[in-house]
Amino acid sequence: MDARNEGDSTPGSHRTAVDRSDRELVVTRTVNAPARLVFDAWSQSELFKRWWIPKSCGLTLVSCELDVRVGGSYRLMILPPGAPEPMAFFGRYLEVIPNARISWTNEEGDEPGPVTTVTFEEKDGKTQVVVRDLYPSKEALDAAIASGSTSGMGESLDQLEAFLGELGAA
Amino acid sequence: MVQYHDAHLNASFAALSDVTRRGILTQLGRADASITDLAEKFHMTLTGMKKHVGVLEQAGLVATAKVGRVRTCTLGPRRLEEETAWLEGHRQRWDERFTALDAVLEELKQKEKVDGRKKRR
């Protein structure tokens, strides 16, 4: 059997690609399974919690509730390394098309978060997965990237703290 | 006392939570500007603008240099580098996720095969 990709797939399309436009982050990857199994892995808590948390982040998934239907909600409790309490990540499903598309809100932040849409497109037993995070504005995506860059890492945490002190004093 | 999760959830957005500061960055993305220019553009006092620029400078988002009597502001060196680094980090996190997803999918495929064989029997 020939393991090469089909004509319209670019070389290396099995790898994960990231793209940014003004308001959107797009992650693309082709997985070697039919769309209905990929959909299951995104919509059933028992499967979802086995892969969603990247191990290298040192995060612990404390709980995971997914009610994948239009208007249904989800809630993930995630414990960052060294944190006293878990953080909640939650939102609602806006669109659910079995084996094809799931769209949800991200409501944990103070400001309106992105709407995430994942699509599954099957071809010859493989599925192209495209994850889109659409932010309310370019500024909101810029801010998310900037805050992601300045939290998390040790050196920048000090900076963030200094920054907070200053904001508090202002 | 700021608790860790507050710092993470609320304050991680603090650097850019202010609409004026976001505006300043957008403005500097188009062209460098003096503090006086910025103060005029945002209808603020010089002192108020200095404060905002100071906050952004502290975060590495803006750099300033004084030439003669004019202090000129530019986008900080960290901004573009950080965006590139962040996007690569984002890619790696997703790559890790997908690698774990691959393993789950492989298992589901095997399970289907076995179930299919059972059904045919």
Boltz contact constraints between the chains, C-beta under 6 A:
constraints:
  - contact:
      token1: [A, 16]
      token2: [B, 91]
      max_distance: 6.0
  - contact:
      token1: [A, 16]
      token2: [B, 94]
      max_distance: 6.0
  - contact:
      token1: [A, 16]
      token2: [B, 95]
      max_distance: 6.0
  - contact:
      token1: [A, 16]
      token2: [B, 98]
      max_distance: 6.0
  - contact:
      token1: [A, 18]
      token2: [B, 87]
      max_distance: 6.0
  - contact:
      token1: [A, 18]
      token2: [B, 90]
      max_distance: 6.0
  - contact:
      token1: [A, 18]
      token2: [B, 91]
      max_distance: 6.0
  - contact:
      token1: [A, 27]
      token2: [B, 94]
      max_distance: 6.0
  - contact:
      token1: [A, 29]
      token2: [B, 98]
      max_distance: 6.0
  - contact:
      token1: [A, 31]
      token2: [B, 105]
      max_distance: 6.0
  - contact:
      token1: [A, 33]
      token2: [B, 105]
      max_distance: 6.0
  - contact:
      token1: [A, 33]
      token2: [B, 109]
      max_distance: 6.0
  - contact:
      token1: [A, 37]
      token2: [B, 105]
      max_distance: 6.0
  - contact:
      token1: [A, 37]
      token2: [B, 108]
      max_distance: 6.0
  - contact:
      token1: [A, 41]
      token2: [B, 101]
      max_distance: 6.0
  - contact:
      token1: [A, 41]
      token2: [B, 104]
      max_distance: 6.0
  - contact:
      token1: [A, 47]
      token2: [B, 104]
      max_distance: 6.0
  - contact:
      token1: [A, 50]
      token2: [B, 104]
      max_distance: 6.0
  - contact:
      token1: [A, 51]
      token2: [B, 97]
      max_distance: 6.0
  - contact:
      token1: [A, 51]
      token2: [B, 100]
      max_distance: 6.0
  - contact:
      token1: [A, 51]
      token2: [B, 101]
      max_distance: 6.0
  - contact:
      token1: [A, 51]
      token2: [B, 104]
      max_distance: 6.0
  - contact:
      token1: [A, 54]
      token2: [B, 93]
      max_distance: 6.0
  - contact:
      token1: [A, 54]
      token2: [B, 96]
      max_distance: 6.0
  - contact:
      token1: [A, 54]
      token2: [B, 97]
      max_distance: 6.0
  - contact:
      token1: [A, 83]
      token2: [B, 4]
      max_distance: 6.0
  - contact:
      token1: [A, 85]
      token2: [B, 5]
      max_distance: 6.0
  - contact:
      token1: [A, 87]
      token2: [B, 5]
      max_distance: 6.0
  - contact:
      token1: [A, 110]
      token2: [B, 10]
      max_distance: 6.0
  - contact:
      token1: [A, 139]
      token2: [B, 22]
      max_distance: 6.0
  - contact:
      token1: [A, 143]
      token2: [B, 16]
      max_distance: 6.0
  - contact:
      token1: [A, 145]
      token2: [B, 83]
      max_distance: 6.0
  - contact:
      token1: [A, 145]
      token2: [B, 86]
      max_distance: 6.0
  - contact:
      token1: [A, 146]
      token2: [B, 16]
      max_distance: 6.0
  - contact:
      token1: [A, 147]
      token2: [B, 12]
      max_distance: 6.0
  - contact:
      token1: [A, 147]
      token2: [B, 13]
      max_distance: 6.0
  - contact:
      token1: [A, 148]
      token2: [B, 86]
      max_distance: 6.0
  - contact:
      token1: [A, 149]
      token2: [B, 82]
      max_distance: 6.0
  - contact:
      token1: [A, 149]
      token2: [B, 86]
      max_distance: 6.0
  - contact:
      token1: [A, 151]
      token2: [B, 12]
      max_distance: 6.0
  - contact:
      token1: [A, 163]
      token2: [B, 58]
      max_distance: 6.0
  - contact:
      token1: [A, 163]
      token2: [B, 59]
      max_distance: 6.0
  - contact:
      token1: [A, 164]
      token2: [B, 11]
      max_distance: 6.0
  - contact:
      token1: [A, 167]
      token2: [B, 14]
      max_distance: 6.0
